[in-house]
Amino acid sequence: MSATLVFPVSTPDGRAFLRQALERGERVVGASCDASDPTEGAAPWVRLPLVHEPGFLPAFLDLVERHEVTRIHAAAHMVHAALGDILREHGLKHLRIINRSALEQEFARWDDIFARAGRWADLIAALAPSRPPPDPTFLAGVIRLAFDLFGESYDDKLAALLACLLEAPEGDMVEIGALFGRSASVLLSGRNLGGAERRLFVFDPWCADEGAQQDLPEALQAYTRAAGLERVAHAFEATFAALAPPGSMGAYRAPSAAGRAIYGGTADGESVRLLKPRAPVKPAGGIALLHIDGNHDAPCAAEDVALWSPLVVPGGWVAIDDYCWRYGDGPKLAGDALLKQWGAGVARAYVAGDCLFIQRAR
């Protein structure tokens, strides 16, 4: 059975490929220039000289022969380039590099991001025609950051959130339900759009009991209970402790009703752990953009709208996620009820990415 050489196996990508290959039952051998085995015995390992050193080629060829190597995973860009030259110059046609170079992969990723940013700019221009859209390069940065975080909000909805901010008045951004923080990262990135300086407030219990959605099939409820929401909360903390400038954001481990009391100043609440040392962020008193993405059960979605929508200032927006939810009608019922309640007080309403956006008339 031929083997795959993972070189250098000491990089994060190299270690990840080695681990996945072992899980697939493949035969692999690791190599690097380290003084000790970075695989810690997980696979055979060989110390090789640096690719530009005279001793590299004979050591590499000996490794290939002894371990019957036919494939190479080369995560480091310079190693990938040097090995490509060696295979061509020495006619080693029985060997092939099975991955693109790290730099090529990164360029391809950014090509995709910039193409998406252009589509975001077009959508934002259509949704917020009174304002020029953000520069596509800025949007590319927003996309890169947001999609490094796990989440179930996608391009059209996230672009629409920025479109709302372009035309929204002064006021806070409030998010009910955050998970790892994909949409929160977009809101934070866009906090200064439209000439305003807005603060972001996030309320999420990150607790299986609080987040249990009875409208889901029992099997999916079990997946939610097993999701490890404590670990999700820690990941959220880590992201925004590094990302949020001081004074820009408050985040609380609290369900919607408790969050409403905290935001209104009638109850105390503790910021998430890594934001506790910072000075508390004080609400502006009105909401420019309310993003509701908490528990989707009909009573919970209705409660979120009832608790928070009265705080949305004229010209402000309510975004109700999963308006077209395949597992239940909670968000749709709540959104339709708000449209009916505001009636002639609705300036605009549309759906983007399964999220209902409602602008309150000025």
N, C-alpha and C positions, 0 to 999 in steps of 0.2 A: 504493500500500500504506500503510494507516494505521499510526501509530506508537504505542508505549506510552511515556508519560513516567514516568521514575523520579525521584521527588522526595521528600525529598532523596537524591541518589545518594551522598552522602558518609558515610552510616551503614553499619554492617556489613550490615544486612539489605538496604539499597538496593544496595550493591555486589554482594552475592550474587545478588540478583534480576537485576541487569543482566548479570552474567556468564552466568547460566543462560539468560537470554533470548537472548543473543548465540549461545550454543551451540546453541540451538534454531533459529537462523536468523531470529529475529524482528527487526523494525525497532524500535529503541529510541532515545530521547534522554534524556540525564541533565540534571538541574538541581540547583543548590544555591546557597547564598549565599556559598560560599567565594571567596577571591581568585584561586585557580587551579583548574584542572580536576582533580577528584579521580579521574576515570576514566583519567587519563594517556593520553588519546587513543583509548581503546577504543571510544568512541561519541561522537556529537555531544553537546556540553555547552553549557548556557546558564546564565549567572549570573543568579539572580533575587533581588529584595529579600526581606526577611523577610515572612512572610504578613500581618503586622499593619501593615506600612508602606504609606503611600498609593500608592507606585509599584508595589506588587505586582500589582494586578489588571490594569492595562494591559500590563505586561510578561508576565504569565502568558497573557493572551488572545493577544498577539502570538506567543508561542512556540507555542501550540496551533494557530494558523492556519498559521504558516510550516512547521511540521513535521507537519501533518496528524495531530495527536494525537486519539485517540478513547478511549484507556484511560490510567489513572493508577495507578501503584503508589506509595503514600505510606506509607513505613515509620515515620516519626516520628508519634507520637500527636497532637501539637498541629497538625501540618501536615494530617494526615488529617481532624481535626475541622474545621479552618478551610476546607479545600477542600470538604468536604461541605456546609458552610453556603454557600459561594460558588456551588456548582453549583445548589443549590436556589434561592437568592435571585435568581440571574440567569438561571434557566431554561435552563441549559446541558445540555439533555437528550441531546445527542450525546456527552457525556463521561460516563464512569463510573469510579468507583474500584474496582479489581478485588481489593483485599485488605481484610481486616478491620484495624482499627487495632491497633497494637502492644499497647496496653493491653487491648483486647478479647481478643486472642490470648493474652495472658498470663493473664487471668482464666479463659479457657476451659481453658488448660493446668492451672491450679491446681484448677479444678472437677474435672477428670479425676483429678488426683493425690489430692485429698481423698476422692473416691469410692473410688478404689483403696485408700487408707489404711483406710477403713472395712472393706473386704473383708479386708485384711491383719489387722486387729484381730480380726475374727470367726474367721479361720483360726487365728491364734495362740492365741486363747482355747480353741478346740477341741483344739489340739495340746498346749497346756501348761495344763491346767485347774487346776493347783494354784496358779497365779500370775495376778494380773490382767494383761491385755495392756498394752503401752505405750500411751500416749495417742495417738489418731489424728493429732494435730498433729505429734508427734514422728515418727510413721511417714511422714507426708507429706513431712517434710524428708528422711528416709532415701530415699524413693522418688525425690524430685527429684534428689538427689545421684547416686544409683546409675544412673538412667536418662539422666543427662547423659553417662555413660561408655558406650562401645560394649561390648557383651557378648552372651552367649547364655544367661544365666541370667535367669529371669523371675519373675513375682510369687509364685507358690505356693512355689517353692524358696526364694526369698530371705526370704519371711515365715517359712518353716519354720526357717531358720537362726536367726532371732531367737527363735523359740519354744524351740529347743534351748538358747540362752543363758539364757533365763529359768529353766530348770530344771537347768542344768548346775552342777557344783561349781566350786570354785576350780581354776585351771589356765590354761594358755595356749590360744590359738586358733592353729591351724597350717593354712595353705593351701598345697596343692601344685598349682601352675598358677594363673596369675592373669590373663594377657592384659592388658587395659587396667585391670583392677581393680574391675569392677562389684561382684562378691561381696565382695571385700576391703573396699570402702567400707561395705558393709552390716555386716560383722563389726566393723569399726573403730567405726562408729556405735553398735553394740550392746554394746560392750566392757564396759560397767558394768551391764548388765541382770542381774537376779537377785541383786543385792546384792554382786556380786564385782567386782574390778578386774582385768581380764585384758589381757594383751599379745598382739599379733598378730604372727605370724612367717609370712612369705611366701617361698616358694622357687619360682623359675621361671627356666629358662635363657634364655628369650626368644631361642632359637636354632633355626633351621630343622632343623639336623642332629639336635639332641637331641629336638626335638618331632615329628620325622617319624613318622607313624602308618601302619604297613604295612597295617593292616586297611582303610584307606580305599581307594577306587578310585584308580587312577593319576592320573586327571584332578584329583581332589580333593587328592591329595598335591602335585600341581604348584601348585595354588592356595595351599596352605600354604607351600610354598617361596618363592612370590612375594609373600607377605603383608607383607614388610617388618618383621620382628620387631624389628629394631634400633630402628625408629621407634616401635614399640609400647612397647618398654622405656623410651624417653625420655618418652613420654606418661605412663606409669605413674609414673616418677620425679617428673615435674612435678606430678602430681595429689597424690601422698602427701607430697612435701616441703612442700606448702602445707597439706595436710589433717591430717596426723598430729601430734598434740601430742608434744613431746619425751618419750621414755621409753615411748611407747605401742606402738611398732612397729619391727620389724626386717624388712628385705627384702633378699634375696640373689639374684644372678644365678647360680643353681646348679640342676642337675637334682636329682631326688628323693634319690638315694643320697648325693650330696655334701651336700645340705641336711641329711640325717639326721646326718651326721658333724659338721656345723657346729652343729646344734642340740644334739647330745649332748656337745659340747666336745672331740671327738677330732680336729677339724680346724679350721683358721682359714678364715674366709670374709670377703669384702669386701661391705659393704652396697652397695646400688645407689648410684650416684654422688652424687646430691643428699642422701642420708642419711648419707654418710660422715663429715661433720663432727660429727655427733651422737655422744654417748657410746653405746657398744654396749648393746643391750638384752639382759639376761640371762634365759634361760628359767627358768620356775618349776620345771621338772623333771617335770611331768606335763601332759597335754593334756586340756582340758575339751571342746574341739570341734576335730575334725580334718576338714577339707574337702579331699577328693581330687578334683582336676579337671585332672590332668596328661595324659600320653600314654595314650590309651585302648586301645592294643594289649594283648592278653591278658597277655603276659609283664610288660609295664610296669605295668598296673593291679594285677596280683598282687604285684609287687615293692613297689609303694607301700603296699599293705595290710600286707604282711609286715613292712616296715621301720617303719611308723609306728603301726599299731594297738596294739602292745604298750604304747605310752606313754600310751594313753588311760586316764584314771583311772576308778575305779568311779563310776558316775553320769554319765560323760562320753559324748560322742556321736561317731560317725563318719558323715560324709555323703559318699557316693560318687556323683558326678555322672554323668549320662547312663547310669543303670542300665538304661534302656530305649533304648539307642543303636541307631539304625537302620542303622549301618554295620558293626557287629560286636558280639560278646558279651563283650569284655574287662571292662568295668565290672560287668556282670551276674555273670560267673563269679567275679570277685573278691569281690563283695558276697555272693553265695551261699556262697562258701567261708568267709567270715568269720562269717556266720550259723551255719554248721555247726560251725565251730571253737569259737565262744563257747557255742553250745548253750543250756543252761539259764542261762548267764551273760548272756543277752540280756534286758534289761528290756522294751524296746519296739522295734518296727521298723515302718516305713511308707515309702511312696513319695509324694513331693510334687514336682510339676514335673519328673518323670523322674529325680529324685534319690532314692537310697535312704538313709534315716536309720536308724541303729542305735544304741540306747542301751545302754551296758554296765551290768549290774546293780550296785547298790551293795553 
